[in-house]
């Protein structure tokens, strides 16, 4: 009886999955190739406009109106290793990030010009280094526990934003070695810039 129940449940699941796939294919075929969307992302890439610390009594809005957009973020990975690895334990890795984006068109009338300064401070412990001893760190914000200068660059957009030039210190991996789907993962094998690329590429 129990076996029959499992078989029936499996058949129902297969039918539901096939129905969903057919409906999805019909939705895609109705749109032309040029207008088709990749569909909703599994998470929100852009932080919501509501700010944790509010408007700073009008200071943040005053700065943004004049072309200075500050962004402060805090990310923490608190993970444990209940089984596997060399030992079991629990650690927390943290990252504090500061971005300052200067719109030079608002500041001094330079059309299409901007300047970006971004830095981070990482601190905490590594579950991989302290307990698991694996290659890819399981906490994506662990690595280089100190202050980091990420970007210090001038950017110029030309021809109605069709051409973009940058000069300075640039985190090129954020433009050329990343996918929004990478951030679904918490570990550094895929999250952010896939670490395997750096291990396998020549020095």
C-alpha positions in Angstrom: 0.0 0.0 0.0 2.8 2.4 0.9 4.6 1.6 -2.3 1.5 2.3 -4.4 1.1 5.6 -2.6 4.7 6.7 -3.4 4.2 5.7 -7.1 1.0 7.8 -7.3 2.6 10.8 -5.7 5.5 10.5 -8.1 3.2 10.4 -11.1 1.3 13.5 -9.9 4.6 15.4 -9.4 5.8 14.4 -12.9 2.5 15.6 -14.4 2.6 18.9 -12.6 6.2 19.5 -13.7 5.4 18.7 -17.3 2.3 21.0 -17.2 4.5 23.8 -15.8 7.1 23.2 -18.5 4.5 23.3 -21.3 3.0 26.5 -20.0 6.4 28.1 -19.7 7.3 27.1 -23.3 4.1 28.6 -24.5 4.8 31.9 -22.7 8.3 32.0 -24.3 7.1 31.2 -27.8 4.5 34.0 -27.7 7.3 36.6 -27.3 9.8 37.4 -30.1 13.4 36.7 -29.6 14.3 40.3 -29.3 11.7 41.1 -26.6 12.0 37.9 -24.6 13.1 38.3 -21.0 15.3 35.8 -19.1 12.6 35.7 -16.4 12.8 37.0 -12.8 16.0 36.6 -11.0 15.9 34.3 -7.9 16.9 37.3 -5.7 17.0 41.1 -5.7 20.3 42.4 -7.1 19.7 46.1 -6.3 19.3 47.1 -2.7 15.9 48.7 -1.9 15.7 52.4 -1.7 14.7 52.4 1.9 17.9 53.0 4.0 18.5 51.4 7.3 19.8 54.6 8.9 17.2 56.8 7.2 17.9 60.2 5.6 20.5 61.3 8.1 18.3 64.3 8.9 18.3 65.3 5.2 22.1 65.0 4.8 22.0 62.0 2.5 19.4 63.6 0.2 21.4 66.8 0.2 24.5 65.0 -0.9 22.7 62.9 -3.6 21.2 66.1 -5.1 24.7 67.5 -5.4 26.1 64.3 -7.0 27.6 62.5 -4.0 26.1 59.1 -3.4 27.5 57.2 -0.3 26.7 53.5 0.3 27.6 51.6 3.4 27.0 47.9 3.6 27.6 45.1 6.1 27.6 41.4 5.2 28.1 38.6 7.7 28.4 34.8 7.1 27.9 32.8 10.3 28.3 29.2 9.4 28.9 25.9 11.2 30.3 22.6 10.3 28.2 19.9 12.1 29.7 17.0 10.2 32.5 16.3 7.7 35.8 18.1 7.3 38.7 17.6 9.7 37.0 19.1 12.7 33.6 20.6 13.6 33.1 24.2 14.6 31.4 27.5 14.0 32.8 30.9 12.7 31.6 34.3 11.6 33.2 36.2 8.6 32.3 39.8 8.1 32.6 42.5 5.5 32.0 46.3 5.8 31.9 48.1 2.5 31.9 51.8 1.7 31.2 53.2 -1.8 31.4 56.9 -2.7 30.1 57.7 -6.2 30.7 61.3 -7.4 28.5 62.4 -10.3 30.9 65.0 -11.9 28.1 66.3 -14.1 26.2 67.5 -11.0 29.4 68.5 -9.2 31.2 70.5 -11.9 29.2 70.2 -15.2 31.3 67.4 -16.8 28.7 65.6 -18.8 28.9 61.8 -18.5 31.8 61.9 -16.0 31.9 60.2 -12.6 34.4 59.1 -10.0 34.1 56.0 -7.8 35.9 55.2 -4.6 35.1 51.9 -2.9 36.8 50.1 -0.1 36.1 47.3 2.3 37.2 46.0 5.7 37.0 42.2 6.4 37.3 40.5 9.7 36.3 37.3 11.4 37.2 33.7 11.2 37.2 31.1 8.4 35.3 27.9 8.8 37.3 26.4 5.9 40.7 27.3 7.3 39.9 26.6 11.0 37.8 23.4 10.7 37.1 22.0 7.2 40.4 22.6 5.5 38.9 22.6 2.0 40.1 24.5 -1.1 37.1 26.8 -1.8 36.2 28.8 1.3 32.6 28.2 2.3 32.0 31.9 3.4 32.1 34.2 0.4 33.2 37.3 2.4 36.2 35.6 3.9 39.6 36.5 2.4 42.2 39.1 3.1 41.2 40.2 6.6 42.2 43.8 6.4 41.3 47.0 4.6 41.0 46.8 0.8 40.9 49.5 -1.8 38.5 48.1 -4.4 38.0 50.9 -6.9 39.6 54.3 -7.3 38.6 55.2 -10.9 37.4 57.9 -13.2 34.6 56.9 -15.6 33.5 58.7 -18.7 30.4 57.9 -20.8 30.2 59.0 -24.4 27.8 58.9 -27.3 24.6 58.6 -25.2 26.2 56.0 -22.9 27.1 53.7 -25.8 30.8 54.0 -24.9 32.3 53.8 -21.4 35.9 54.6 -20.5 37.5 54.0 -17.1 40.9 55.0 -15.8 42.3 54.1 -12.4 42.2 51.1 -10.1 39.4 48.9 -11.2 38.0 45.6 -9.9 37.8 44.1 -13.4 36.4 40.8 -12.2 33.2 42.7 -11.3 32.7 43.5 -15.0 34.2 40.6 -16.9 34.1 37.5 -14.5 30.8 37.6 -12.7 27.2 36.5 -13.2 24.2 37.6 -11.1 23.4 33.9 -10.6 26.8 33.4 -8.9 25.4 35.2 -5.8 22.9 32.4 -5.2 25.8 30.5 -3.7 27.3 31.3 -0.3 30.7 29.7 -0.9 33.6 31.0 -2.9 33.6 28.2 -5.5 31.0 30.2 -7.4 30.0 33.3 -5.4 31.3 36.6 -6.8 34.2 35.8 -9.1 34.6 32.0 -9.4 37.8 31.2 -7.5 38.6 28.1 -9.7 39.4 30.5 -12.6 42.3 32.0 -10.6 43.5 28.6 -9.5 43.6 27.2 -13.0 44.8 30.3 -15.0 48.5 30.8 -15.5 50.3 33.3 -13.3 
